Amino acid sequence: MRTAYHEALEKTRLDVVRLGALATDALHSAVAALEERDVDLAARVIAGDDEIDGLRRQIEGACIELMWKQQPLAGELRQVAAMLQINTDLERIGDYAVDIGKNAVKLVDAPIRPAHVEIGRMGHEARQMVVDAMRAFSEASGELADAVIARDDRVDLLYHRGIEKLQAEMQADPAVVRAGTLLLFSLAVLERVGDRAQNIAWHTKEMIGTA
């Protein structure tokens, strides 16, 4: 019974890692679609959200089953709880990628270039935080988790710098207000990705007992 339980626990852990890969790939593609004005790529990001949602539901069901099927030990319970929480954060990151993809479609002919407000750089920083947070989870590394938490200031700095540039653009030319507002939303979404990466890092620390 315990062998089967541990096999199910490991399978669920690998599914969480796979969900992390799907979410980070979606985020990368969404930012690229926004920067390159690639409507087809944006559409693929939007369509791919069904796979992320489906895997999220599968992981959630597996975690619930792991909790009631057999009384988990303290360490196992922390791992299941962490997977449930990380599962939610990753699903939200997938939703953020869809939001950026939808904005990419709306901004295909916009006069403001995303590079002007460093959306590509901010997207890279936020995505790398998620990648490293998932590595911390996979390796059960408190040190890696701490490094992710400390890096959120970089994303916040880019976020505030981008807002200042967009506000200056919109004040100088009212014709770019609509496009500027959509880019503001995209910046806000990427800032939230950084927050979700921090969440994953904290859940990892709680899982290994270092929080």
C-alpha positions as CSV (number, residue, x, y, z in Angstrom):
1,M,0.0,0.0,0.0
2,R,2.8,2.5,0.9
3,T,4.7,1.6,-2.3
4,A,1.6,2.4,-4.4
5,Y,1.1,5.6,-2.4
6,H,4.6,6.8,-3.0
7,E,4.3,6.0,-6.7
8,A,1.1,8.1,-6.9
9,L,2.8,10.9,-5.0
10,E,5.8,10.9,-7.4
11,K,3.5,10.8,-10.4
12,T,1.6,13.8,-9.1
13,R,4.9,15.6,-8.4
14,L,6.0,15.0,-12.0
15,D,2.7,16.3,-13.3
16,V,3.2,19.5,-11.3
17,V,6.6,19.9,-12.9
18,R,5.0,19.3,-16.3
19,L,2.4,21.9,-15.6
20,G,5.2,24.3,-14.7
21,A,6.8,23.7,-18.1
22,L,3.5,24.3,-19.9
23,A,2.9,27.5,-18.0
24,T,6.4,28.9,-18.6
25,D,6.3,28.0,-22.3
26,A,2.9,29.8,-22.6
27,L,4.3,32.9,-20.9
28,H,7.3,32.9,-23.2
29,S,5.2,32.6,-26.3
30,A,2.7,35.2,-25.1
31,V,5.4,37.8,-24.5
32,A,7.0,37.0,-27.9
33,A,3.6,37.4,-29.6
34,L,3.3,40.8,-28.0
35,E,6.7,41.9,-29.0
36,E,6.6,40.6,-32.5
37,R,3.0,41.4,-33.2
38,D,2.4,37.7,-34.0
39,V,-1.3,37.1,-34.0
40,D,-0.9,33.4,-34.9
41,L,1.4,32.8,-32.0
42,A,-1.0,34.6,-29.6
43,A,-3.9,32.4,-30.8
44,R,-1.9,29.3,-30.0
45,V,-1.2,30.6,-26.5
46,I,-5.0,31.2,-26.0
47,A,-5.9,27.8,-27.4
48,G,-3.3,26.0,-25.3
49,D,-4.9,27.1,-22.1
50,D,-7.3,24.2,-22.2
51,E,-4.4,21.8,-21.7
52,I,-3.1,23.7,-18.7
53,D,-6.6,23.8,-17.2
54,G,-7.1,20.1,-17.7
55,L,-3.8,19.2,-16.1
56,R,-4.5,21.5,-13.2
57,R,-7.8,19.7,-12.6
58,Q,-6.0,16.3,-12.8
59,I,-3.4,17.3,-10.3
60,E,-6.0,18.7,-7.9
61,G,-8.0,15.5,-8.0
62,A,-4.8,13.4,-7.5
63,C,-3.8,15.6,-4.4
64,I,-7.2,15.2,-2.9
65,E,-7.1,11.4,-3.4
66,L,-3.6,11.3,-1.9
67,M,-4.9,13.0,1.3
68,W,-8.0,10.8,1.8
69,K,-6.8,7.5,0.4
70,Q,-4.2,6.8,3.0
71,Q,-3.1,8.9,6.1
72,P,0.0,10.8,4.9
73,L,2.9,11.3,7.1
74,A,3.9,14.8,8.1
75,G,6.4,15.2,5.3
76,E,4.1,13.7,2.7
77,L,1.3,16.0,3.9
78,R,3.5,19.0,3.4
79,Q,4.4,17.9,-0.1
80,V,0.7,17.3,-1.1
81,A,-0.3,20.7,0.4
82,A,2.5,22.4,-1.5
83,M,1.6,20.7,-4.8
84,L,-2.0,21.9,-4.4
85,Q,-1.0,25.5,-3.8
86,I,1.7,25.5,-6.6
87,N,-0.9,23.9,-8.9
88,T,-3.1,26.9,-8.4
89,D,-0.2,29.4,-8.9
90,L,0.8,27.7,-12.2
91,E,-2.8,27.7,-13.5
92,R,-3.0,31.4,-12.8
93,I,0.3,32.0,-14.7
94,G,-1.3,30.2,-17.6
95,D,-4.2,32.6,-17.4
96,Y,-1.8,35.5,-17.3
97,A,-0.2,34.2,-20.5
98,V,-3.7,34.1,-22.1
99,D,-4.3,37.7,-21.0
100,I,-1.0,38.8,-22.7
101,G,-1.9,36.8,-25.8
102,K,-5.3,38.6,-26.1
103,N,-3.5,42.0,-25.7
104,A,-1.1,41.0,-28.4
105,V,-4.0,40.5,-30.8
106,K,-5.5,43.9,-29.8
107,L,-2.1,45.7,-30.1
108,V,-1.1,44.3,-33.6
109,D,-1.3,47.8,-35.1
110,A,-0.5,49.8,-32.0
111,P,1.8,52.8,-32.4
112,I,3.7,52.0,-29.1
113,R,6.3,49.3,-29.3
114,P,6.5,46.9,-26.3
115,A,10.3,47.1,-26.4
116,H,10.1,50.8,-25.4
117,V,8.8,49.8,-22.0
118,E,11.0,46.7,-21.7
119,I,8.2,44.2,-21.7
120,G,10.5,41.6,-23.3
121,R,13.1,42.0,-20.5
122,M,10.4,42.0,-17.8
123,G,8.8,38.9,-19.3
124,H,12.2,37.2,-19.3
125,E,12.9,38.1,-15.7
126,A,9.4,36.9,-14.6
127,R,9.5,33.7,-16.6
128,Q,13.0,32.9,-15.2
129,M,11.7,33.4,-11.7
130,V,9.0,30.7,-12.4
131,V,11.5,28.4,-14.0
132,D,13.9,28.7,-11.0
133,A,11.0,28.4,-8.5
134,M,9.9,25.1,-10.2
135,R,13.5,23.9,-10.1
136,A,13.6,24.7,-6.3
137,F,10.4,22.7,-5.9
138,S,11.7,19.8,-8.0
139,E,15.0,19.7,-6.1
140,A,13.5,20.6,-2.8
141,S,16.0,23.4,-2.4
142,G,15.5,26.1,0.1
143,E,18.5,27.9,-1.2
144,L,17.1,28.2,-4.7
145,A,13.7,29.2,-3.3
146,D,15.4,32.0,-1.3
147,A,17.1,33.3,-4.5
148,V,13.8,33.4,-6.3
149,I,12.2,35.4,-3.5
150,A,15.0,37.9,-3.5
151,R,14.8,38.5,-7.3
152,D,11.3,39.9,-7.2
153,D,12.7,43.4,-6.7
154,R,14.0,43.2,-10.3
155,V,10.6,42.6,-11.8
156,D,9.1,45.3,-9.6
157,L,11.8,47.8,-10.8
158,L,11.0,47.1,-14.4
159,Y,7.3,47.3,-13.7
160,H,7.5,50.8,-12.2
161,R,10.0,52.0,-14.9
162,G,7.6,50.8,-17.6
163,I,4.7,52.6,-16.0
164,E,6.6,55.8,-15.9
165,K,7.5,55.5,-19.6
166,L,4.0,54.7,-20.7
167,Q,2.5,57.5,-18.6
168,A,4.9,60.0,-20.3
169,E,3.9,58.6,-23.8
170,M,0.2,58.9,-23.1
171,Q,0.4,62.4,-21.7
172,A,2.4,63.5,-24.7
173,D,0.0,62.0,-27.2
174,P,-3.6,61.2,-26.4
175,A,-3.8,59.0,-29.5
176,V,-1.8,56.3,-27.9
177,V,-3.9,56.1,-24.7
178,R,-5.7,52.9,-25.7
179,A,-2.5,51.1,-26.7
180,G,-0.7,52.4,-23.6
181,T,-3.5,51.2,-21.3
182,L,-3.3,47.6,-22.8
183,L,0.5,47.7,-22.3
184,L,0.0,48.8,-18.7
185,F,-2.3,45.8,-18.2
186,S,0.4,43.6,-19.7
187,L,3.1,45.0,-17.4
188,A,0.7,44.5,-14.4
189,V,0.2,40.8,-15.5
190,L,4.0,40.2,-15.6
191,E,4.4,41.8,-12.2
192,R,1.8,39.3,-10.9
193,V,3.8,36.4,-12.5
194,G,6.7,37.4,-10.3
195,D,4.4,37.3,-7.3
196,R,3.2,33.9,-8.3
197,A,6.8,32.7,-8.6
198,Q,7.5,34.0,-5.1
199,N,4.5,32.0,-3.9
200,I,5.9,28.9,-5.4
201,A,9.2,29.5,-3.7
202,W,7.5,30.0,-0.4
203,H,5.4,26.9,-0.8
204,T,8.6,25.0,-1.5
205,K,10.2,26.3,1.7
206,E,7.1,25.2,3.7
207,M,7.2,21.8,2.0
208,I,10.8,21.2,3.1
209,G,10.3,22.9,6.5
210,T,12.6,25.9,6.0
211,A,9.9,28.7,5.9
